[in-house]
């Protein structure tokens, strides 16, 4: 399993797109299985900063991407 540091919405979008393509999923197919619109998926992949976190987490989960936070001591 790889670890990627995400510091911007654009970073997250690039990872999401790369993993979706690696799974050979079309954008609208991912939208359909997660119950979000294809425009939403496109916006996330293009780094839109104002998106619904719950929907983004659904996209990540569907692609097998696990979110982990590093907390300060």
C-alpha positions in Angstrom: 0.0 0.0 0.0 1.3 3.4 -0.9 1.1 6.6 1.1 0.5 10.0 -0.6 0.7 13.3 1.2 -2.3 15.5 0.3 -1.9 19.2 0.9 -4.5 20.7 -1.5 -7.8 19.8 -3.1 -5.9 19.6 -6.4 -3.6 16.9 -4.9 -6.6 14.9 -3.8 -8.2 15.2 -7.2 -5.1 14.0 -9.0 -4.9 10.9 -6.8 -8.6 10.2 -7.2 -8.4 10.4 -11.0 -5.2 8.3 -11.2 -6.8 5.5 -9.1 -10.1 5.7 -11.0 -8.2 5.3 -14.3 -6.0 2.5 -12.8 -9.3 0.7 -12.0 -10.4 1.3 -15.6 -13.5 3.1 -14.4 -15.2 5.8 -16.4 -16.1 9.0 -14.5 -19.8 8.4 -14.9 -19.5 4.8 -13.8 -17.9 5.9 -10.5 -20.5 8.6 -10.1 -23.2 6.0 -10.6 -22.0 3.5 -8.1 -21.4 6.1 -5.4 -24.7 7.9 -6.0 -23.2 11.3 -6.9 -23.4 13.2 -10.2 -20.7 13.0 -12.8 -20.2 16.8 -12.6 -19.4 16.3 -8.9 -16.7 13.7 -9.6 -15.2 15.9 -12.3 -15.1 18.9 -10.0 -13.4 16.8 -7.3 -10.9 15.5 -9.8 -10.2 19.1 -11.0 -9.5 20.2 -7.4 -12.6 22.2 -6.6 -12.1 23.3 -3.0 -15.8 23.7 -2.0 -17.3 20.2 -2.1 -19.2 18.0 0.3 -16.8 15.9 2.4 -19.2 13.0 2.8 -19.5 12.6 -0.9 -15.8 12.8 -1.4 -15.3 10.1 1.2 -17.8 7.9 -0.7 -15.7 8.3 -3.8 -12.5 7.4 -2.0 -14.0 4.4 -0.3 -15.4 3.0 -3.5 -11.9 3.2 -5.0 -10.3 1.5 -2.0 -8.6 4.7 -0.9 -8.3 4.9 2.9 -8.0 8.3 4.7 -5.7 8.5 7.6 -5.0 11.6 9.7 -1.7 12.4 11.5 -2.6 14.1 14.8 -0.1 16.3 16.7 1.2 15.1 20.0 
